[in-house]
């Protein structure tokens, strides 16, 4: 049974910027629909597009579109309800809401502190790309 995850934007961008490392490995698994199902919604896809197009990353618009189109195709689209949680950055809330509504096994991020509530609680497991890859390896 595949692991259900939400990919924070920083993991996606890291995977696009370097073909090596845990973020890239995780993105490859997600795009191949092997062992991993990425949960998302229109808010998450919009953030992926907005951030990936920033000139500072120097990513090819064609490559970004190809990857995001594939992710939208293989990913599972979730409808989330608002959570009674206040995060340090409210722009991160959609990721947590999708993880909770989609019964995600993990929200994968390069910065777990972004998902430590300032107010409220959540039961979503937050982990790094390496931690998730290690857990996948242990399952095999």
Buried (B, 14 or more C-beta within 10 A) or exposed (E): EBBBBBBBBBBBBBBBBEEEBBBBBBBEBBBEBEBBBBBBBEBBBEBBEEBBEEEEEEBEEEEBEEBBEBBBEBBBEBEBEEBEBEBEEEEBBBBBBBBBBBEBBBBBBBBBEBBEBEEEEBEBBBBBBBBBBEBBEEEE
